[in-house]
Amino acid sequence: MPGTRWSGGGESAAEFQEPLGGGADVIRAIAQGRADGTIAIIDNWLKFTPNYPDVTWRVVPKTIYLGYWGIGVKRGNDSLRRWLNIWLYDHQSKNRHNVLWEKWFGSPPAFPVVPTPYFP
């Protein structure tokens, strides 16, 4: 595959990228030596690392950035927006988000969710 090995030259990012299908493929590529590392939301990819016990995994302790995800609601649908905000606050207040994250991703979230009321 052209451009999958960086030589330090002037290759563009598009020339350097190898198509991977997601977290499991990225971890596999690193384990197989096809990649040197990744910059990613690694806390939900750590569940794949036990599949490669011969690899010494290193996760940088500092965070590069924190991104947020959201739910889109059609403008004017205030009843659904209010319901979702109440549901999210209830879900977060009972620590369900953090517990489910650890259950499904195999490690605690890097940034545990702290309940925040969303009631404008």
DSSP file (Angstrom, degrees, kcal/mol; ACC not computed):
  #  RESIDUE AA STRUCTURE BP1 BP2  ACC     N-H-->O    O-->H-N    N-H-->O    O-->H-N    TCO  KAPPA ALPHA  PHI   PSI    X-CA   Y-CA   Z-CA
    1    1 A M    >         0   0    0      0, 0.0     3,-1.2     0, 0.0     2,-0.0   0.000 360.0 360.0 360.0 122.6    0.0    0.0    0.0
    2    2 A P  T 3   +     0   0    0      0, 0.0     0, 0.0     0, 0.0     0, 0.0  -0.329 360.0  11.1 -67.4 139.6    1.7    3.3   -1.1
    3    3 A G  T 3  S+     0   0    0      2,-0.1    15,-0.0     1,-0.1     8,-0.0   0.598  82.8 121.4  79.4  11.0    2.5    5.8    1.6
    4    4 A T    <   +     0   0    0     -3,-1.2     2,-0.5     1,-0.1    14,-0.1   0.611  66.5  63.7 -85.0  -8.2    1.9    3.6    4.7
    5    5 A R  S    S-     0   0    0     12,-0.1     2,-0.4    30,-0.0    -2,-0.1  -0.961  79.8-141.9-117.5 120.8    5.5    4.1    5.9
    6    6 A W        -     0   0    0     -2,-0.5    -2,-0.0     1,-0.1    10,-0.0  -0.661  16.6-176.8 -82.9 129.3    6.6    7.6    6.8
    7    7 A S        -     0   0    0     -2,-0.4    -1,-0.1     0, 0.0     3,-0.1   0.355  52.3-104.7-105.3   3.5   10.2    8.4    5.9
    8    8 A G  S    S+     0   0    0      1,-0.2    -2,-0.1     3,-0.0     0, 0.0   0.466  85.5 120.8  86.0   0.4   10.3   11.8    7.4
    9    9 A G  S    S-     0   0    0      1,-0.1    -1,-0.2     0, 0.0    -3,-0.0   0.180  83.8 -73.8 -80.6-156.3   10.0   13.4    3.9
   10   10 A G  S    S+     0   0    0     -3,-0.1    -1,-0.1     2,-0.0     0, 0.0   0.024  72.2 147.7 -96.3  28.2    7.4   15.7    2.6
   11   11 A E        -     0   0    0      1,-0.1     2,-0.1     2,-0.1    -5,-0.0  -0.288  46.6-121.6 -62.0 147.0    4.5   13.2    2.2
   12   12 A S     >  -     0   0    0      1,-0.1     4,-1.5     5,-0.0     3,-0.3  -0.457  24.0-108.4 -82.1 163.5    1.1   14.6    2.8
   13   13 A A  H  > S+     0   0    0      1,-0.2     4,-1.5     2,-0.2     3,-0.2   0.881 120.4  56.7 -58.6 -38.4   -1.2   13.1    5.4
   14   14 A A  H  4 S+     0   0    0      1,-0.2    -1,-0.2     2,-0.2     3,-0.1   0.871 106.8  48.8 -63.8 -36.3   -3.3   11.6    2.7
   15   15 A E  H  4 S+     0   0    0     -3,-0.3    -1,-0.2     1,-0.2    -2,-0.2   0.806 113.3  48.2 -70.9 -28.2   -0.3    9.7    1.3
   16   16 A F  H  < S+     0   0    0     -4,-1.5    -2,-0.2    -3,-0.2    -1,-0.2   0.721  88.1 102.0 -86.0 -22.8    0.6    8.5    4.8
   17   17 A Q     <  -     0   0    0     -4,-1.5   -12,-0.1    -5,-0.1    -5,-0.0  -0.378  52.5-159.4 -73.7 138.3   -2.8    7.2    6.0
   18   18 A E        -     0   0    0    -14,-0.1     2,-0.3    -2,-0.1    -2,-0.0  -0.969  30.6-113.4-110.2 127.7   -3.6    3.5    6.0
   19   19 A P        +     0   0    0      0, 0.0     2,-0.3     0, 0.0    -2,-0.0  -0.438  41.1 178.6 -66.8 125.3   -7.3    2.8    6.0
   20   20 A L        -     0   0    0     -2,-0.3     3,-0.1     1,-0.0     6,-0.0  -0.942  30.6-134.7-126.6 149.1   -8.3    1.1    9.3
   21   21 A G        -     0   0    0     -2,-0.3     2,-0.3     1,-0.2     3,-0.1   0.448  64.4 -68.3 -86.8  -0.8  -11.8    0.1   10.4
   22   22 A G  S  > S-     0   0    0      1,-0.1     4,-2.2     2,-0.0     3,-0.2  -0.952  79.9 -29.8 145.8-166.0  -11.8    1.4   13.9
   23   23 A G  H  > S+     0   0    0     -2,-0.3     4,-2.5     1,-0.2     5,-0.2   0.867 128.6  51.3 -55.7 -45.2  -10.2    0.9   17.3
   24   24 A A  H  > S+     0   0    0      1,-0.2     4,-2.2     2,-0.2    -1,-0.2   0.899 112.0  47.8 -62.5 -40.2   -9.6   -2.8   17.0
   25   25 A D  H  > S+     0   0    0     -3,-0.2     4,-2.5     2,-0.2    -1,-0.2   0.875 110.9  51.2 -69.0 -37.0   -7.9   -2.4   13.7
   26   26 A V  H  X S+     0   0    0     -4,-2.2     4,-2.1     2,-0.2    -2,-0.2   0.945 112.0  46.1 -64.1 -47.6   -5.7    0.5   15.0
   27   27 A I  H  X S+     0   0    0     -4,-2.5     4,-2.5     1,-0.2    -2,-0.2   0.904 113.3  50.3 -62.3 -41.3   -4.6   -1.6   18.1
   28   28 A R  H  X S+     0   0    0     -4,-2.2     4,-2.3    -5,-0.2     6,-0.3   0.912 108.3  52.5 -62.6 -42.8   -3.9   -4.6   15.8
   29   29 A A  H  <>S+     0   0    0     -4,-2.5     5,-2.2     1,-0.2     6,-1.2   0.893 111.7  46.2 -62.1 -39.7   -1.8   -2.4   13.4
   30   30 A I  H ><5S+     0   0    0     -4,-2.1     3,-1.3     4,-0.2    -2,-0.2   0.939 112.8  49.7 -66.2 -46.3    0.3   -1.2   16.3
   31   31 A A  H 3<5S+     0   0    0     -4,-2.5    -2,-0.2     1,-0.3    -1,-0.2   0.838 111.9  48.6 -61.9 -34.0    0.7   -4.7   17.7
   32   32 A Q  T 3<5S-     0   0    0     -4,-2.3    -1,-0.3    -5,-0.2    -2,-0.2   0.465 116.5-112.9 -86.9  -1.5    1.7   -6.1   14.3
   33   33 A G  T < 5S+     0   0    0     -3,-1.3    -3,-0.2    -4,-0.3    -2,-0.1   0.576  86.6 117.8  82.5   8.6    4.3   -3.3   13.8
   34   34 A R  S   <S+     0   0    0     -5,-2.2     2,-0.3    -6,-0.3    -4,-0.2   0.595  81.6  28.7 -82.5 -10.6    2.3   -1.7   10.9
   35   35 A A        -     0   0    0     -6,-1.2    -2,-0.3    -5,-0.1    -1,-0.1  -0.984  65.0-147.8-144.9 151.9    1.9    1.5   13.0
   36   36 A D  S    S-     0   0    0     -2,-0.3     2,-0.3     1,-0.3    -1,-0.1   0.703  71.7 -44.1 -93.0 -22.4    4.0    3.1   15.7
   37   37 A G        -     0   0    0      2,-0.0     2,-0.3   -11,-0.0    -1,-0.3  -0.982  50.7-122.0 176.0-175.5    1.2    4.6   17.7
   38   38 A T        -     0   0    0     -2,-0.3     2,-0.6    -3,-0.1     4,-0.1  -0.989   9.9-139.1-150.1 154.4   -2.0    6.6   17.7
   39   39 A I        +     0   0    0     -2,-0.3     2,-0.3     2,-0.0    -2,-0.0  -0.970  58.6 120.1-113.5 111.0   -3.5    9.7   19.0
   40   40 A A  S    S-     0   0    0     -2,-0.6     2,-1.9   -17,-0.0     3,-0.2  -0.923  79.8 -75.2-158.3 174.6   -7.0    8.7   20.0
   41   41 A I    >   +     0   0    0     -2,-0.3     3,-1.2     1,-0.2     4,-0.1  -0.658  57.6 176.5 -81.4  83.1   -9.5    8.4   22.8
   42   42 A I  G >>  +     0   0    0     -2,-1.9     3,-2.2     1,-0.3     4,-1.4   0.715  58.3  78.9 -71.6 -23.1   -7.6    5.4   24.0
   43   43 A D  G 34 S+     0   0    0      1,-0.3    -1,-0.3     2,-0.2    64,-0.2   0.782  98.7  44.7 -63.2 -22.8   -9.7    4.7   27.1
   44   44 A N  G <4 S+     0   0    0     -3,-1.2    -1,-0.3     1,-0.1    -2,-0.2   0.392 113.4  51.5 -97.7   5.8  -12.4    3.0   24.9
   45   45 A W  T X4 S+     0   0    0     -3,-2.2     3,-2.1    -4,-0.1     4,-0.4   0.511  82.5  88.6-108.5 -11.4   -9.7    1.1   22.9
   46   46 A L  G >< S+     0   0    0     -4,-1.4     3,-1.2     1,-0.3    -2,-0.1   0.768  73.0  73.4 -59.9 -25.0   -7.9   -0.4   25.9
   47   47 A K  G 3  S+     0   0    0     58,-0.5    -1,-0.3     1,-0.3     4,-0.1   0.723  94.1  54.3 -63.0 -18.6  -10.2   -3.4   25.8
   48   48 A F  G X  S+     0   0    0     -3,-2.1     3,-1.3     1,-0.2    -1,-0.3   0.684  88.7  77.8 -87.1 -18.0   -8.4   -4.6   22.7
   49   49 A T  G X  S+     0   0    0     -3,-1.2     3,-2.2    -4,-0.4     6,-0.2   0.820  79.6  66.5 -67.0 -31.9   -4.9   -4.5   24.1
   50   50 A P  G 3  S+     0   0    0      0, 0.0    -1,-0.3     0, 0.0    -2,-0.1   0.730  87.5  71.9 -61.5 -16.8   -5.1   -7.8   26.1
   51   51 A N  G <  S+     0   0    0     -3,-1.3    -2,-0.2     1,-0.3    -3,-0.1   0.640 100.3  47.4 -68.6 -12.2   -5.4   -9.6   22.7
   52   52 A Y    X   +     0   0    0     -3,-2.2     3,-1.6    -4,-0.2    -1,-0.3  -0.634  65.1 164.8-129.5  72.4   -1.7   -8.8   22.3
   53   53 A P  T 3  S+     0   0    0      0, 0.0    -1,-0.1     0, 0.0    -2,-0.1   0.687  71.9  63.8 -67.6 -17.8    0.0   -9.8   25.6
   54   54 A D  T 3  S+     0   0    0      2,-0.1     2,-0.4   -23,-0.0    -2,-0.0   0.545  86.9  88.2 -83.0  -5.8    3.5   -9.7   24.0
   55   55 A V  S <  S-     0   0    0     -3,-1.6     2,-1.0    -6,-0.2    -3,-0.1  -0.781  74.3-138.7 -94.9 133.5    3.3   -5.9   23.3
   56   56 A T        -     0   0    0     -2,-0.4     2,-0.3     2,-0.0    -2,-0.1  -0.809  26.6-153.8 -89.0 105.1    4.3   -3.5   26.0
   57   57 A W        -     0   0    0     -2,-1.0     2,-0.4    -8,-0.0   -26,-0.0  -0.585  11.0-167.8 -83.6 140.1    1.6   -0.8   25.7
   58   58 A R        -     0   0    0     -2,-0.3     2,-0.5     2,-0.0    -2,-0.0  -0.987   3.4-169.3-130.3 122.0    2.3    2.7   26.8
   59   59 A V        -     0   0    0     -2,-0.4    -2,-0.0   -17,-0.0     0, 0.0  -0.952  27.2-124.0-111.7 123.5   -0.4    5.3   27.2
   60   60 A V        -     0   0    0     -2,-0.5    -2,-0.0     1,-0.1     0, 0.0  -0.460  15.8-142.4 -66.1 130.6    0.7    8.9   27.7
   61   61 A P  S    S+     0   0    0      0, 0.0     2,-0.3     0, 0.0    -1,-0.1   0.759  75.4  80.7 -71.7 -23.4   -0.7   10.2   30.9
   62   62 A K  S    S-     0   0    0      1,-0.0     2,-0.4     2,-0.0    -2,-0.1  -0.598  77.8-127.9 -88.0 145.8   -1.5   13.7   29.7
   63   63 A T        -     0   0    0     -2,-0.3     3,-0.1     1,-0.1    -1,-0.0  -0.712   8.9-159.2 -91.1 138.4   -4.5   14.5   27.7
   64   64 A I  S    S-     0   0    0     -2,-0.4     2,-0.3     1,-0.4    -1,-0.1   0.902  72.5 -25.6 -81.6 -45.1   -4.2   16.3   24.4
   65   65 A Y        -     0   0    0      2,-0.0     2,-0.5     0, 0.0    -1,-0.4  -0.980  54.0-126.3-160.6 164.0   -7.8   17.5   24.3
   66   66 A L        -     0   0    0     -2,-0.3     2,-0.3    -3,-0.1   -25,-0.0  -0.982  26.8-165.9-118.7 122.5  -11.2   16.7   25.6
   67   67 A G        -     0   0    0     -2,-0.5     2,-0.4     0, 0.0    -2,-0.0  -0.759   7.2-144.0-107.0 155.9  -14.0   16.4   23.1
   68   68 A Y        -     0   0    0     -2,-0.3     2,-0.3     0, 0.0    -2,-0.0  -0.903   4.5-152.9-118.4 147.1  -17.8   16.3   23.7
   69   69 A W        -     0   0    0     -2,-0.4     2,-0.3     2,-0.0     0, 0.0  -0.778  18.5-172.3-111.2 160.8  -20.5   14.4   22.0
   70   70 A G        -     0   0    0     -2,-0.3     2,-0.5     2,-0.0     0, 0.0  -0.881  25.5-117.2-146.0 176.2  -24.1   15.5   21.7
   71   71 A I        -     0   0    0     -2,-0.3     2,-0.4     2,-0.0    13,-0.0  -0.986  29.0-139.6-119.3 126.6  -27.6   14.6   20.7
   72   72 A G        -     0   0    0     -2,-0.5     2,-0.4     3,-0.0    -2,-0.0  -0.716  18.9-174.3 -90.0 135.5  -29.2   16.6   18.0
   73   73 A V        -     0   0    0     -2,-0.4     3,-0.1     8,-0.0     4,-0.0  -0.992  34.3-101.3-128.7 135.9  -32.9   17.6   18.4
   74   74 A K    >   -     0   0    0     -2,-0.4     3,-2.3     1,-0.1     7,-0.1  -0.263  49.4 -96.4 -55.6 135.5  -34.9   19.3   15.7
   75   75 A R  T 3  S+     0   0    0      1,-0.3    -1,-0.1     2,-0.1     3,-0.0  -0.273 111.1  24.4 -54.0 133.3  -35.4   23.0   16.5
   76   76 A G  T 3  S+     0   0    0     -3,-0.1     2,-1.8     1,-0.1     3,-0.3   0.271  84.3 115.8  93.7 -11.4  -38.7   23.7   18.2
   77   77 A N    <>  +     0   0    0     -3,-2.3     4,-2.1     1,-0.2     3,-0.2  -0.447  32.2 155.0 -88.3  65.3  -39.0   20.1   19.7
   78   78 A D  H  >  +     0   0    0     -2,-1.8     4,-2.8     1,-0.2     5,-0.2   0.819  63.5  58.6 -65.4 -33.2  -38.8   21.5   23.2
   79   79 A S  H  > S+     0   0    0     -3,-0.3     4,-2.2     2,-0.2    -1,-0.2   0.922 109.8  43.3 -66.1 -41.4  -40.6   18.6   24.8
   80   80 A L  H  > S+     0   0    0     -3,-0.2     4,-2.8     2,-0.2     5,-0.2   0.918 114.0  51.5 -67.9 -42.1  -38.1   16.0   23.5
   81   81 A R  H  X S+     0   0    0     -4,-2.1     4,-2.3     1,-0.2    -2,-0.2   0.924 112.0  46.4 -59.6 -45.0  -35.2   18.3   24.4
   82   82 A R  H  X S+     0   0    0     -4,-2.8     4,-2.4     2,-0.2     5,-0.2   0.923 112.4  50.3 -63.7 -43.7  -36.5   18.7   28.0
   83   83 A W  H  X S+     0   0    0     -4,-2.2     4,-2.7    -5,-0.2    -2,-0.2   0.932 112.1  47.4 -60.1 -46.5  -37.2   14.9   28.3
   84   84 A L  H  X S+     0   0    0     -4,-2.8     4,-3.0     1,-0.2     5,-0.2   0.897 110.9  51.5 -63.1 -40.8  -33.7   14.1   27.1
   85   85 A N  H  X S+     0   0    0     -4,-2.3     4,-2.2    -5,-0.2    33,-0.3   0.912 112.7  45.2 -63.5 -41.9  -32.1   16.7   29.5
   86   86 A I  H  X S+     0   0    0     -4,-2.4     4,-2.5     2,-0.2    -2,-0.2   0.924 114.2  49.1 -66.6 -44.1  -34.0   15.2   32.5
   87   87 A W  H  X S+     0   0    0     -4,-2.7     4,-2.9    -5,-0.2    -2,-0.2   0.933 112.2  48.3 -61.0 -46.3  -33.1   11.7   31.4
   88   88 A L  H  X S+     0   0    0     -4,-3.0     4,-2.9     1,-0.2     5,-0.2   0.918 111.9  49.1 -60.9 -43.8  -29.4   12.5   31.0
   89   89 A Y  H  X S+     0   0    0     -4,-2.2     4,-2.6    -5,-0.2    -1,-0.2   0.920 113.7  46.3 -63.1 -42.9  -29.3   14.3   34.4
   90   90 A D  H  X S+     0   0    0     -4,-2.5     4,-1.3     2,-0.2     6,-0.2   0.931 113.8  49.0 -63.0 -45.8  -31.0   11.3   36.1
   91   91 A H  H  <>S+     0   0    0     -4,-2.9     5,-1.8     1,-0.2     6,-0.5   0.917 116.1  42.5 -59.4 -46.5  -28.7    8.8   34.3
   92   92 A Q  H ><5S+     0   0    0     -4,-2.9     3,-1.9     1,-0.2    -1,-0.2   0.864 107.8  59.5 -71.6 -36.6  -25.6   10.8   35.3
   93   93 A S  H 3<5S+     0   0    0     -4,-2.6    -1,-0.2     1,-0.3    -2,-0.2   0.779 106.0  49.3 -64.0 -26.3  -26.7   11.5   38.8
   94   94 A K  T 3<5S-     0   0    0     -4,-1.3    -1,-0.3    -3,-0.3    -2,-0.2   0.271 113.7-119.8 -95.0  10.0  -26.9    7.7   39.4
   95   95 A N  T <>5S+     0   0    0     -3,-1.9     4,-1.9     1,-0.1    -3,-0.2   0.656  70.7 137.0  63.1  18.2  -23.4    7.3   38.0
   96   96 A R  H  >< +     0   0    0     -5,-1.8     4,-2.9    -6,-0.2     5,-0.3   0.890  63.5  56.7 -63.9 -39.9  -24.8    5.0   35.3
   97   97 A H  H  > S+     0   0    0     -6,-0.5     4,-2.5     1,-0.2    -1,-0.2   0.944 109.9  43.6 -58.2 -50.1  -22.7    6.5   32.5
   98   98 A N  H  > S+     0   0    0      2,-0.2     4,-2.1     1,-0.2    -1,-0.2   0.881 115.0  49.4 -65.3 -38.8  -19.4    5.8   34.2
   99   99 A V  H  X S+     0   0    0     -4,-1.9     4,-2.2     2,-0.2    -1,-0.2   0.929 113.6  45.5 -66.3 -45.3  -20.4    2.3   35.3
  100  100 A L  H  X S+     0   0    0     -4,-2.9     4,-2.7     2,-0.2     5,-0.3   0.885 109.8  55.7 -66.3 -38.0  -21.5    1.4   31.8
  101  101 A W  H  X S+     0   0    0     -4,-2.5     4,-2.9    -5,-0.3     6,-0.4   0.955 110.5  44.3 -57.3 -50.2  -18.4    2.9   30.2
  102  102 A E  H  X S+     0   0    0     -4,-2.1     4,-1.6     1,-0.2    -1,-0.2   0.889 113.1  52.3 -64.1 -38.9  -16.2    0.7   32.4
  103  103 A K  H  < S+     0   0    0     -4,-2.2    -1,-0.2     1,-0.2    -2,-0.2   0.942 120.2  31.4 -61.1 -48.2  -18.3   -2.3   31.7
  104  104 A W  H  < S+     0   0    0     -4,-2.7    -2,-0.2     1,-0.2    -1,-0.2   0.766 127.8  37.1 -87.5 -26.7  -18.3   -2.0   27.9
  105  105 A F  H  < S-     0   0    0     -4,-2.9   -58,-0.5    -5,-0.3    -3,-0.2   0.528  99.5-126.1-105.7  -6.6  -14.8   -0.4   27.4
  106  106 A G  S  < S+     0   0    0     -4,-1.6    -4,-0.2    -5,-0.4    -3,-0.1   0.477  81.3  59.4  82.7   1.7  -12.9   -2.3   30.1
  107  107 A S  S    S-     0   0    0     -6,-0.4    -2,-0.2   -64,-0.2     3,-0.1  -0.983  91.8 -89.6-154.2 156.9  -11.5    0.7   31.9
  108  108 A P        -     0   0    0      0, 0.0    -9,-0.1     0, 0.0   -10,-0.1  -0.317  56.4 -91.3 -65.7 153.9  -12.9    3.8   33.6
  109  109 A P        -     0   0    0      0, 0.0    -7,-0.0     0, 0.0   -11,-0.0  -0.383  26.0-129.4 -64.6 143.8  -13.4    6.9   31.5
  110  110 A A  S    S+     0   0    0      1,-0.3   -47,-0.0    -3,-0.1   -68,-0.0   0.845 107.6  31.4 -60.3 -32.7  -10.5    9.2   31.3
  111  111 A F  S    S-     0   0    0      3,-0.0    -1,-0.3     0, 0.0     3,-0.1  -0.831  91.4-145.1-126.3  90.7  -12.9   12.0   32.2
  112  112 A P        -     0   0    0      0, 0.0     2,-0.4     0, 0.0    -2,-0.0  -0.237  26.4-106.7 -56.2 143.0  -15.7   10.6   34.4
  113  113 A V        -     0   0    0    -18,-0.1   -15,-0.2   -21,-0.0   -18,-0.1  -0.577  31.0-159.2 -74.7 128.2  -19.1   12.2   33.8
  114  114 A V        -     0   0    0     -2,-0.4   -21,-0.1    -3,-0.1   -22,-0.1  -0.934  31.6-103.1-106.8 129.3  -20.1   14.6   36.6
  115  115 A P        -     0   0    0      0, 0.0   -26,-0.1     0, 0.0   -25,-0.0  -0.250  43.5-180.0 -56.6 132.6  -23.9   15.3   36.7
  116  116 A T        -     0   0    0    -28,-0.1     2,-0.3     2,-0.0   -24,-0.1  -0.990  27.9-124.1-134.8 124.6  -24.7   18.7   35.3
  117  117 A P        -     0   0    0      0, 0.0     2,-0.5     0, 0.0   -31,-0.1  -0.533  18.6-165.2 -70.5 130.5  -28.3   20.0   35.1
  118  118 A Y        +     0   0    0     -2,-0.3   -33,-0.1   -33,-0.3   -29,-0.1  -0.615  39.9 131.0-111.5  68.2  -29.2   21.0   31.6
  119  119 A F              0   0    0     -2,-0.5    -1,-0.1     1,-0.1   -37,-0.0  -0.647 360.0 360.0-125.5  76.5  -32.3   23.0   32.2
  120  120 A P              0   0    0      0, 0.0    -1,-0.1     0, 0.0    -2,-0.0   0.513 360.0 360.0 -71.4 360.0  -32.2   26.3   30.3
